[in-house]
């Protein structure tokens, strides 16, 4: 999915309140909204985020068959409530917008920076039709996995991890698409561990062939798409696995690598200490039949 240029600002509000506003945000870049707010991508409603609260920025124009999804405002708020319960507030400071969309058997979720020159603010999009079992957080559920996966993109591509306004040729580090990864960045560490030596592999642009050639390198087949999707999948396993893996596979080493960062270990603990979480075998969300008809997308589109 192509990047969009939107900047949001929202005044402080009580943590437990949810405000509802129908007026257009005066800071919205209308050209960017035309690019992303259309029937084609199934966008339903865009919200601004302030801590645990969301308020409506706009409803998109939708086809008649999507009107019921757009009018299910109660579910929109339950979806955000789920996100805010799964991810403690201190880890959501980079998320400035929340978008509810209909995936149309193509999308599960996406993220992108509203302003491509400012990686400190991100839009977080989730598909309404995969939002199930919202009353409890269960690591076996597809929606939990999608939320963790998409959050991992925000975590690994924000301004603290990536320097924007850089071209691929100017990078002395891994070029993420948004910019150059900073020295010691999470994605740079993963790239050095499991991708740098594949730079000249003839199957690098074919994720299926790459995964089949090196299955021990990736936690899932989707992780073979590119380093960005790889680290998002690795983060999902890092959070949901009961124990640190002890194997010698590169896929195990990638998960163990995240334990090298004390702030990520604390984040993992904070997520897992949520009293409503129901634990299960990591990766069991892949048994969900919808996983075969949906794709997790970000930044540069779906693969």
Steps between C-alpha positions, in 0.01 A plus 500: 500500500640837403587753763270785584567851625280580799589678822270484800484697819255434783464695824536321833199318639406275787650155451169321544287724282420444135418815309301508180555771242361521149674808369794471264843534656643829366850352484408209272680492168206466262707369211628217715150417616391470139781253447405273790140569585318328219269208437783308342693448821190452714574784742198556726579749777807691612556591866752710683669343800577652836615238746216255555245733338404532135284757324367494149669707234290386206295229339611406152259473211424131469295272281163382626628153586749655746257734674414251774869469589539876510190543717617240752662771710477290814729243342743771388540607861527142621780446250694796636426393857651163413814668364532719809463201732749287310759777466557711814473876445873574532564291189237670285641853502594476130145412390312820417221361281285190500324389184228238470470343157346205321769270364308344215698175521817696431608685813518426871685809615733778397706778648667805350632837620250780431793717397775304325756748632391448861525142623389594852129480410323201345158397374390158622244319285313178584241304304159490665401157369786323678424672831356209697493402869571857604401445863815304573857506380606160378834431336345234279266747331574650162403853603749492788772390263417768243505770769840385627637467148390848396622651825841347431524712186441816703750380759777422250450778244439806716728803529706348780589203279511646149629826358253639247580716196769265377539322170604139467829591339598725790454236768792340673243285677191307395254709298150424631301689237426778748868585542830372635493285809700649783806322636385237748135521387289189548455448128869560432592228747257260334628591154859433602402169656279349235490706179833662427653176373203452265558827315599323179264205525309457171179419690506812716201650318295178520390448864358152438817373340713671763305342783507156342875531450571624856209391725724505810557873455140613540233459769229495228490494122375860500814607685698424183332795325761756613681605819210726601246219494756264652553708811124553536448123500796448735357758742165319501673178602721684749192625683287187481756225561501381862878459511806619313588251222821306551552358151779585260280585202534856375127544564565419868796736507282779365255459787781480756649816351203702627585387854823700466294819536386560862226736385350227280518244780308742722248565223449126460442463874257792508295356214497150645405618850165618370254315723260417217756332278436135423824326406537231239757358264674781309416506132176309539319798344627363171235229522236765438354443155491871430875517511503333161284769341637806678842659490665728751613816326698812575691778331573366153190294441396139534705202396 
